[in-house]
Amino acid sequence: MSELRILALPGSLRRASFNRGLLLAAQEILSGRAAVEIFSLDDIPLYNDDVRLAGYPEPVILLRDAIARADALLIGATEYNFGPSGVLKNAIDWASRPPDPPLQGKPFGLVGASTGGFGTVRAQLALRQILLFVQGLGYPSGLHVSGAAKLFDEQGRLTDETTRQNLSNYLDGFLAFLERVGSG
């Protein structure tokens, strides 16, 4: 059996993002059990249906192809103003359009870290609604990390062992979910 392929999408463009840090930690934790590719959304242009109808831009083609090749998505759900980041919502908009929208039927998991006390709960709820609407297949659990400024170093790397263990437990459940739905 080939190795499980998980595409990780950080919802922030910031290099030292806590959510990118969660995905880097997930990549380390899953080493040997799944190949985790972290995909940057830096070059994805703002969604414009006129542009789509003229032909998908190259960065969008790369995103759509990466999603199509992946067995599942793991999303670092950055929360801005009680909702998901614009860059993440924008990427979802591009990946949900025809022909052959790669998000359709794609299993996904949501993790998120924030400096506040709710750990991206609201962003994850909104993303779950959006991704289910475009016919993604959601892992029912989420990981919500609060107080992130004390849990990551200046480069955005997870340093807190309790959070690392919570992430590991979440990922164990996510892999079991993927196996149940036929992606693992």
C-alpha positions as CSV (number, residue, x, y, z in Angstrom):
1,M,0.0,0.0,0.0
2,S,1.3,3.4,-0.8
3,E,1.9,6.0,1.9
4,L,-1.0,8.2,2.9
5,R,-0.7,11.7,1.4
6,I,-2.0,14.6,3.5
7,L,-1.9,18.2,2.1
8,A,-1.6,20.7,4.9
9,L,-2.9,24.2,4.3
10,P,-1.9,26.9,6.7
11,G,-4.5,29.7,6.9
12,S,-1.8,32.3,7.5
13,L,0.8,33.8,5.2
14,R,3.1,34.7,8.2
15,R,6.3,32.7,8.3
16,A,6.2,32.2,12.1
17,S,2.4,31.5,12.1
18,F,1.2,29.3,15.0
19,N,-1.0,27.4,12.6
20,R,1.9,26.8,10.2
21,G,3.8,25.6,13.4
22,L,1.0,23.2,14.2
23,L,1.2,21.8,10.7
24,L,5.0,21.5,10.9
25,A,4.6,19.6,14.2
26,A,1.9,17.3,12.5
27,Q,4.4,16.6,9.7
28,E,7.0,15.5,12.3
29,I,4.5,13.5,14.3
30,L,3.2,11.7,11.3
31,S,6.6,10.9,9.8
32,G,6.7,7.3,8.7
33,R,2.9,7.0,8.9
34,A,1.9,9.7,6.3
35,A,3.5,12.1,3.9
36,V,2.5,15.6,4.9
37,E,3.1,18.3,2.3
38,I,2.7,21.9,3.6
39,F,1.3,24.0,0.7
40,S,1.8,27.8,0.9
41,L,-1.1,30.0,-0.2
42,D,1.2,33.0,-0.8
43,D,0.8,33.1,-4.6
44,I,-2.9,32.3,-4.9
45,P,-4.6,35.4,-6.5
46,L,-7.9,36.7,-5.3
47,Y,-10.8,34.7,-6.7
48,N,-12.3,36.3,-9.8
49,D,-14.7,34.2,-11.9
50,D,-13.8,36.2,-15.1
51,V,-10.2,35.0,-14.6
52,R,-11.4,31.4,-13.9
53,L,-13.4,31.4,-17.1
54,A,-10.4,32.6,-19.1
55,G,-8.3,29.8,-17.5
56,Y,-7.0,29.0,-14.1
57,P,-3.8,30.9,-13.1
58,E,-0.7,28.7,-12.7
59,P,-0.6,29.0,-8.8
60,V,-4.3,27.9,-8.7
61,I,-3.6,24.9,-11.0
62,L,-0.8,23.9,-8.6
63,L,-3.2,24.1,-5.6
64,R,-6.0,22.2,-7.3
65,D,-3.5,19.5,-8.5
66,A,-2.0,19.2,-5.0
67,I,-5.5,18.8,-3.5
68,A,-6.5,16.3,-6.1
69,R,-3.4,14.2,-5.5
70,A,-3.8,14.2,-1.7
71,D,-5.7,11.6,0.2
72,A,-6.8,14.2,2.7
73,L,-6.4,17.8,3.8
74,L,-5.2,19.1,7.2
75,I,-6.0,22.7,7.6
76,G,-4.4,25.1,10.1
77,A,-7.5,27.3,10.7
78,T,-6.2,30.8,11.4
79,E,-8.9,32.9,13.0
80,Y,-9.3,36.6,12.2
81,N,-12.2,38.6,13.5
82,F,-14.2,35.5,14.6
83,G,-13.8,33.8,11.2
84,P,-11.4,32.0,8.9
85,S,-8.6,34.0,7.2
86,G,-9.4,35.5,3.8
87,V,-6.5,33.7,2.2
88,L,-7.9,30.3,3.3
89,K,-11.4,31.1,2.2
90,N,-10.0,32.4,-1.1
91,A,-8.2,29.1,-1.7
92,I,-11.3,27.1,-0.9
93,D,-13.2,29.2,-3.5
94,W,-10.7,28.4,-6.2
95,A,-10.6,24.7,-5.3
96,S,-14.4,24.3,-5.3
97,R,-15.1,25.4,-8.8
98,P,-15.6,23.3,-11.9
99,P,-14.5,21.4,-13.8
100,D,-13.8,18.5,-11.4
101,P,-13.6,20.5,-8.1
102,P,-10.9,18.7,-6.1
103,L,-12.5,19.4,-2.7
104,Q,-15.5,17.3,-3.6
105,G,-15.5,14.2,-1.5
106,K,-12.1,15.1,0.0
107,P,-11.6,14.2,3.7
108,F,-10.4,17.0,5.9
109,G,-9.3,17.8,9.4
110,L,-9.1,21.1,11.2
111,V,-6.6,22.3,13.7
112,G,-6.0,25.8,15.0
113,A,-4.0,27.9,17.4
114,S,-4.6,31.4,18.6
115,T,-3.3,33.7,21.3
116,G,-6.8,34.2,22.7
117,G,-8.8,31.8,24.9
118,F,-10.9,30.0,22.2
119,G,-8.2,28.5,20.0
120,T,-9.9,29.2,16.6
121,V,-13.2,27.5,17.5
122,R,-15.2,30.0,15.5
123,A,-13.0,29.8,12.4
124,Q,-13.2,26.0,12.5
125,L,-17.0,26.1,12.8
126,A,-17.2,28.4,9.8
127,L,-14.7,26.4,7.8
128,R,-16.5,23.2,8.6
129,Q,-19.8,24.7,7.2
130,I,-18.0,25.9,4.0
131,L,-16.2,22.7,3.4
132,L,-19.2,20.5,4.0
133,F,-21.2,22.8,1.6
134,V,-18.6,22.0,-1.1
135,Q,-19.0,18.3,-0.3
136,G,-15.8,17.8,1.7
137,L,-15.8,15.0,4.2
138,G,-15.1,16.3,7.6
139,Y,-13.4,14.6,10.6
140,P,-15.9,15.4,13.3
141,S,-13.3,16.5,15.9
142,G,-11.1,19.6,15.9
143,L,-8.0,20.7,17.8
144,H,-8.3,24.1,19.4
145,V,-5.1,25.5,20.9
146,S,-5.4,28.7,23.0
147,G,-2.6,30.8,24.5
148,A,-0.4,30.0,21.5
149,A,2.2,32.8,22.2
150,K,3.5,30.7,25.1
151,L,3.5,27.4,23.2
152,F,5.6,28.3,20.1
153,D,9.0,29.8,19.7
154,E,9.9,32.9,17.7
155,Q,10.2,30.9,14.5
156,G,6.6,29.5,15.0
157,R,7.8,26.0,16.1
158,L,5.7,24.2,18.7
159,T,7.7,23.8,21.9
160,D,5.0,22.8,24.4
161,E,5.0,19.0,25.0
162,T,1.3,18.9,26.3
163,T,0.1,20.6,23.1
164,R,2.3,18.2,21.0
165,Q,0.7,15.2,22.8
166,N,-2.8,16.7,22.2
167,L,-1.9,17.1,18.5
168,S,-0.6,13.6,18.3
169,N,-3.8,12.2,19.9
170,Y,-5.8,14.3,17.4
171,L,-3.8,13.0,14.5
172,D,-4.3,9.4,15.7
173,G,-8.0,9.9,15.5
174,F,-7.8,11.7,12.1
175,L,-5.8,8.7,10.7
176,A,-8.4,6.3,12.1
177,F,-11.1,8.4,10.5
178,L,-9.3,8.3,7.1
179,E,-9.1,4.6,7.4
180,R,-12.8,4.3,8.1
181,V,-13.7,6.5,5.1
182,G,-11.3,4.7,2.8
183,S,-8.5,7.2,2.4
184,G,-6.0,5.6,4.7
